[in-house]
């Protein structure tokens, strides 16, 4: 039923293909552990306990509520308890992500738990005194989570803690999965080979588990990825799973979904089968309302805080070259509706009339027009573009409802005329001042990469994603990578 294909690593770095398991003297397999994996107390647990207990104990000793030992014991137990309930100490979870919002949600849950404890024990405590004492555990845990994530990525690039994968599927689908996984070095999986079905219809769709087990043992794979196809049946996958479990290996079924965020997936049961629901991205309702409120409040606050910068840049543009301070350009927004986008002028006054003569010098592929050394850009304009200061007037576009703080890049009408159906999906949401394109490399990205990032945002946006993009925008602006 299966043809054993040659070992494939899909152009992964050579150090990722080295054996990740060693044989013990008794013949049993032993996983190559990451450095420090044998410690009895996980570092994350120690950081959480100390970061919560010590400040609480210090406040208790200073007379803020119960004594130092009760305060340290209650808070020092509540914080890791919340993390344990959320599964943060589970094997393989220590370095899975650097997001701050999950830690913040844990912290808010701990506040609720402590409030319930105080009510149950009839304790009178001062919120003004205790909230500062509970902040260190939030900061330390978030910092440790970020460091653990970076350390995990570094270890994976050195082939520590990886899981060896055998891909089982029809040739085209297996090759696509192998190539996609081989291009990444931040995942915990490395493909070491594949196993392709032969004549899928000859055996009534049954799976030749013996061939898969033999191939997995030959390549020392601890995980089997199955790409469903014509050869797969529910009973066949069930028997393959039994055989792999009995052999000490794990099974994963790859549904073929690309760029679908985890928060959009939901598991359900139907006729004894597992059904994977893919929720649509929000287009109306409370999430959209919350995003609009956040945009308006955020733009208003940023305008107030950055008003000296806005006035200073406006004066500099006015004095540096003839022409208006604000450049008004028609862009296309949500639902293909045009709107006037405002920027500080960075080009000479007749720049738009000069563009047709520069079309042949366009350095960007696809529908976007970009020239690294554009002769129309003024000396001050290059500085403003380098640090994205020319984009600041778009805060008024956000207040007017044309744009969002985070979203896809707003295109020109002539660019939209060349869009296909896939690219038009970028206009399903409001365009943004910043977005995945801005933090991903800006003009250094190809057109296909730009579209892929925008579509990822359109399909998976959430308030948490917006917060993450805004946090990373400052670093992207300071680095000025891809800005011209």
C-alpha positions in Angstrom: 0.0 0.0 0.0 2.9 2.4 0.8 6.0 3.2 -1.0 8.9 4.2 1.2 10.3 7.4 -0.1 13.9 8.6 0.4 14.7 10.5 3.5 13.8 14.2 3.0 14.7 17.2 5.1 13.3 19.9 2.8 16.4 22.0 2.7 16.5 22.3 6.5 19.9 23.2 7.9 22.3 20.3 8.2 22.5 20.5 12.0 18.7 19.8 12.2 19.1 16.4 10.6 21.4 14.9 13.2 20.0 12.1 15.3 17.9 13.5 18.2 17.7 10.2 20.0 20.4 8.0 21.5 20.3 4.3 22.3 20.7 3.2 25.9 22.6 0.1 26.8 19.4 -1.8 27.4 18.3 -1.1 23.8 15.5 1.3 24.7 15.2 4.7 23.0 15.9 7.8 25.0 15.0 11.3 23.9 17.8 13.8 23.7 16.7 16.3 26.3 17.3 20.0 26.4 19.9 21.4 28.8 18.5 21.7 32.2 15.5 19.4 31.5 16.3 17.2 34.4 15.7 19.8 37.1 13.0 18.8 39.6 11.6 22.4 39.9 10.7 24.1 36.6 12.3 27.5 36.4 9.0 29.0 35.4 7.5 27.7 38.7 10.3 29.1 40.8 10.0 32.5 39.1 6.3 32.6 39.7 6.5 31.6 43.4 9.3 34.0 44.3 7.9 36.9 42.2 4.5 36.6 44.0 5.5 35.6 47.5 8.4 38.0 48.2 6.6 41.3 47.5 3.4 40.0 49.2 5.4 39.0 52.3 7.2 42.4 52.3 3.9 44.2 52.3 2.6 42.0 55.0 5.6 42.7 57.1 5.0 46.4 56.6 1.6 46.2 58.1 -0.5 45.9 54.9 -3.1 43.4 55.9 -2.3 39.9 57.2 1.2 39.0 58.5 4.1 38.3 56.2 3.9 34.5 56.2 0.1 34.3 55.5 0.4 36.9 52.8 3.4 35.2 51.1 1.8 31.8 51.4 -1.6 32.8 49.9 -0.2 35.0 47.1 2.7 32.6 46.4 0.3 29.7 46.0 -2.4 31.6 44.1 -0.2 32.8 41.2 1.3 29.4 40.3 -2.1 27.7 40.9 -3.6 29.9 38.2 -0.7 29.1 35.8 -1.0 25.4 36.5 -4.8 25.4 35.8 -4.0 27.1 32.5 -1.5 24.4 31.7 1.5 26.7 31.6 3.8 24.2 33.4 2.9 21.3 31.1 5.7 19.6 29.2 6.6 21.5 26.1 4.8 24.7 27.1 7.7 26.5 28.7 8.9 28.3 25.6 5.9 28.1 23.3 5.3 31.8 23.0 6.3 35.3 24.1 2.8 36.8 24.2 2.1 39.1 27.2 -1.7 39.0 27.0 -2.1 35.4 28.3 0.0 36.3 31.3 -2.1 39.4 31.9 -5.3 37.3 31.7 -3.7 34.9 34.3 -2.9 37.9 36.5 -6.5 39.2 36.4 -7.8 35.7 37.2 -5.4 35.7 40.2 -6.9 39.1 41.4 -10.3 37.6 41.2 -9.2 34.5 43.2 -7.6 36.6 45.9 -10.6 38.9 46.1 -12.8 35.8 46.7 -10.4 34.6 49.4 -10.5 37.9 51.2 -14.3 37.9 51.1 -14.5 34.3 52.3 -12.1 35.0 55.2 -13.5 38.5 55.9 -10.2 40.2 55.4 -10.1 44.0 54.9 -7.2 44.9 52.6 -6.3 48.1 50.7 -6.4 47.7 47.0 -4.2 50.7 46.6 -1.5 49.0 48.6 -1.8 45.5 47.3 -2.0 46.1 43.6 1.6 47.5 43.4 2.7 44.5 45.5 1.1 42.1 42.9 2.6 43.8 39.9 6.1 42.2 40.2 4.8 38.7 39.6 3.2 39.9 36.4 6.3 41.6 35.1 8.7 38.8 36.1 6.5 36.1 34.6 6.1 38.0 31.3 9.8 38.7 31.1 10.7 35.1 31.9 8.2 33.8 29.4 9.9 36.0 26.7 13.4 34.8 27.7 12.2 31.2 27.7 10.7 31.6 24.2 14.0 33.1 22.8 16.0 30.3 24.5 13.7 27.7 23.0 14.1 29.1 19.5 17.9 29.2 19.9 17.9 25.5 21.1 15.7 24.4 18.2 18.1 26.0 15.8 20.8 23.9 17.4 18.7 20.8 17.0 17.8 20.5 20.7 14.3 19.5 21.8 13.1 18.7 18.3 10.6 16.0 17.3 11.5 13.9 14.3 8.6 13.6 11.9 7.7 11.0 9.3 5.2 12.4 6.7 2.6 10.0 5.4 0.6 11.1 2.4 0.3 11.3 -1.4 3.4 12.6 -3.1 2.3 16.1 -4.0 0.7 16.8 -0.6 3.6 15.3 1.3 6.2 17.3 -0.7 4.3 20.5 -0.1 4.2 19.9 3.7 7.8 18.9 3.8 8.9 22.0 1.9 6.8 24.3 4.1 8.2 22.8 7.3 11.7 22.8 6.0 11.7 26.5 5.5 11.1 27.1 9.2 13.5 26.8 12.1 11.3 28.0 14.9 9.0 24.9 15.1 9.6 21.9 17.3 9.3 19.5 14.4 11.8 18.5 11.8 10.9 16.2 8.8 13.3 13.3 8.4 11.4 11.4 5.7 8.1 10.5 4.1 6.1 7.5 3.1 3.8 7.7 0.1 0.8 5.5 -0.7 1.1 3.3 -3.7 -2.1 2.3 -5.5 -4.5 3.9 -3.1 -7.6 2.1 -4.3 -6.3 -1.4 -4.4 -6.6 -2.2 -0.7 -10.0 -0.7 -0.1 -8.5 2.3 1.6 -6.8 0.4 4.4 -3.5 1.6 5.8 -0.5 -0.6 5.7 0.5 0.1 9.2 3.5 -2.3 9.1 5.2 -0.2 6.4 4.6 3.0 8.3 6.0 1.4 11.5 9.0 0.0 9.7 9.7 3.4 8.0 9.3 5.2 11.3 11.7 2.8 13.1 14.2 3.1 10.2 14.3 6.9 10.4 13.9 7.0 14.2 10.9 9.2 13.9 8.8 9.8 17.1 5.9 11.5 15.4 3.9 10.6 12.2 2.2 13.4 10.3 -0.7 12.1 8.2 -1.8 14.2 5.2 -5.4 13.0 4.4 -6.2 11.9 0.9 -8.1 9.4 -1.2 -6.3 6.6 0.6 -7.4 7.5 4.1 -10.4 6.1 5.9 -11.6 6.6 9.5 -11.0 3.0 10.4 -7.5 3.0 8.7 -6.4 6.1 10.7 -7.8 4.5 13.9 -5.7 1.3 13.4 -2.6 3.3 12.5 -3.0 5.4 15.6 -3.3 2.2 17.8 -0.2 0.7 16.2 1.8 3.9 16.6 0.8 4.3 20.3 1.7 0.7 21.0 5.1 1.4 19.4 5.7 4.5 21.5 5.1 7.1 18.8 2.5 9.8 18.3 0.1 10.5 15.4 -0.9 14.0 14.1 -3.3 14.6 11.2 -2.6 17.7 9.1 -5.8 19.2 7.8 -4.1 21.5 5.3 -5.3 24.8 6.8 -2.8 27.6 6.3 -2.6 30.8 8.4 -5.6 30.1 10.6 -5.1 31.4 14.1 -5.7 29.0 17.0 -8.5 31.1 18.4 -10.6 30.4 15.3 -10.5 26.7 15.7 -13.1 24.7 17.7 -13.3 20.9 18.1 -16.7 19.2 18.1 -18.2 15.6 17.8 -20.4 14.3 15.1 -21.4 10.6 14.7 -18.4 9.6 16.8 -16.0 11.6 14.6 -13.9 14.6 15.5 -15.0 17.7 13.6 -12.8 20.8 13.3 -14.8 24.0 13.1 -13.1 27.0 11.6 -14.8 30.1 12.9 -15.1 33.1 10.4 -13.2 36.3 11.2 -15.3 38.9 13.1 -16.9 41.4 10.8 -19.5 42.8 13.1 -20.6 42.7 16.7 -18.8 43.4 20.0 -15.2 42.7 18.7 -15.6 45.2 15.9 -17.1 47.8 18.2 -14.3 47.2 20.7 -11.7 47.7 18.0 -13.3 50.9 16.9 -13.4 52.3 20.4 -9.8 51.3 20.9 -8.8 53.0 17.6 -10.6 56.2 18.5 -9.3 56.4 22.1 -5.8 55.4 21.1 -5.6 57.9 18.2 -6.9 60.7 20.4 -4.3 60.0 23.1 -1.5 59.6 20.6 -2.5 62.9 19.0 -2.4 64.7 22.3 0.9 63.1 23.4 2.6 63.6 20.0 1.3 67.1 19.3 4.7 68.8 19.9 6.2 66.3 17.3 3.3 67.0 14.9 3.9 70.8 15.1 7.7 70.5 14.9 7.5 68.3 11.8 4.9 70.5 10.2 7.2 73.6 10.7 10.2 71.7 9.3 8.3 70.6 6.1 7.1 74.2 5.6 10.6 75.7 5.9 12.5 72.9 4.0 10.9 73.1 0.5 8.1 74.9 -1.3 4.7 73.2 -1.2 1.9 72.3 1.2 2.7 70.8 4.6 0.1 68.0 4.3 0.0 65.7 1.3 -3.5 64.5 0.5 -3.8 61.3 -1.5 -6.8 59.2 -2.5 -6.5 55.7 -1.1 -9.0 52.8 -1.1 -10.4 51.6 2.2 -12.8 48.9 3.5 -15.3 47.8 0.9 -13.4 49.5 -1.9 -14.5 52.9 -0.7 -12.0 55.7 -1.5 -10.9 58.2 1.1 -8.4 61.0 1.4 -5.3 59.8 3.3 -3.2 62.5 4.9 0.6 62.5 5.3 3.4 65.0 5.8 4.7 65.9 2.4 8.0 64.1 1.7 8.3 64.8 -2.0 8.7 67.8 -4.3 5.5 69.6 -5.2 5.1 68.1 -8.7 5.8 64.5 -7.6 2.6 63.0 -8.9 3.1 64.4 -12.4 6.7 62.9 -12.4 5.6 59.3 -11.7 4.7 58.1 -15.3 8.3 58.9 -16.3 9.6 56.7 -13.4 7.4 53.6 -14.0 10.3 51.8 -15.7 12.5 52.3 -12.6 10.0 50.6 -10.2 11.9 48.2 -7.9 8.9 46.5 -6.5 7.0 43.6 -8.0 3.3 43.2 -8.1 0.9 46.2 -7.9 3.1 48.3 -5.6 5.3 51.2 -6.8 8.5 51.7 -4.8 12.0 53.1 -5.7 14.7 53.0 -3.1 16.4 56.2 -4.3 13.3 58.0 -5.5 14.5 61.4 -7.0 11.2 63.0 -6.0 11.8 62.6 -2.2 13.3 65.6 -0.4 16.2 65.5 2.0 13.9 66.0 5.0 11.4 63.6 3.4 14.0 60.8 3.6 14.4 61.3 7.3 10.7 61.4 7.9 10.2 58.2 5.9 13.0 56.5 7.6 11.3 56.8 11.0 7.7 56.9 9.7 7.1 60.4 11.0 5.3 61.2 7.7 2.5 58.8 8.7 1.5 60.7 11.9 -1.3 62.8 10.3 -3.1 59.5 9.6 -4.1 59.6 13.3 -6.7 62.1 12.0 -7.8 59.5 9.4 -8.4 57.1 12.3 -10.4 59.7 14.2 -12.5 60.3 11.0 -13.2 56.5 10.7 -11.3 56.0 7.4 -8.5 53.9 9.0 -7.6 51.8 12.0 -4.5 51.9 14.1 -3.7 48.3 12.9 -4.6 46.9 9.5 -3.4 46.2 6.0 -1.6 48.9 4.0 -4.1 51.2 2.2 -3.6 50.8 -1.6 -3.9 53.3 -4.4 -6.9 53.2 -6.8 -4.7 52.2 -9.7 -3.3 49.3 -7.6 -6.7 48.1 -6.8 -7.7 48.0 -10.5 -5.0 45.3 -10.9 -6.0 43.2 -7.9 -7.3 39.6 -8.4 -10.0 38.1 -6.2 -7.5 37.0 -3.5 -5.9 40.5 -3.3 -9.3 42.2 -3.1 -9.8 40.4 0.2 -7.3 42.8 1.8 -10.1 45.4 1.6 -12.4 43.4 3.9 -11.2 45.5 6.9 -10.2 49.1 7.5 -6.6 49.8 6.4 -4.2 50.6 9.2 -1.4 53.0 10.1 0.7 50.0 11.1 0.3 46.3 10.5 2.0 43.0 9.9 3.5 44.5 6.8 5.1 47.3 8.8 6.7 45.1 11.4 7.6 42.4 8.9 10.0 44.4 6.7 7.9 47.0 4.9 9.2 47.8 1.4 11.9 45.0 1.6 9.0 42.5 1.3 7.9 41.1 -2.1 4.4 41.7 -3.3 3.4 38.1 -2.5 4.8 38.4 1.0 2.9 41.6 1.5 -0.3 40.1 0.4 0.2 37.0 2.5 0.8 39.1 5.7 -2.3 41.3 5.0 -4.5 38.2 4.4 -3.2 36.6 7.6 -4.3 39.7 9.4 -7.7 40.0 7.6 -8.6 36.4 8.4 -7.2 36.2 12.0 -7.3 39.7 13.5 -8.2 40.1 17.2 -7.7 42.7 19.8 -4.8 40.7 21.2 -3.1 40.6 17.8 -3.6 44.4 17.5 -1.9 44.9 20.8 1.0 42.7 19.8 1.4 44.6 16.5 1.4 48.0 18.2 4.0 46.8 20.7 6.3 45.6 17.9 5.8 48.7 15.8 8.0 50.9 18.0 10.9 48.5 17.4 10.3 48.4 13.7 10.2 52.2 13.4 13.4 52.6 15.4 15.2 50.0 13.3 13.9 51.7 10.1 14.3 48.4 8.2 12.7 48.5 4.8 11.7 52.2 5.1 12.2 54.2 1.9 
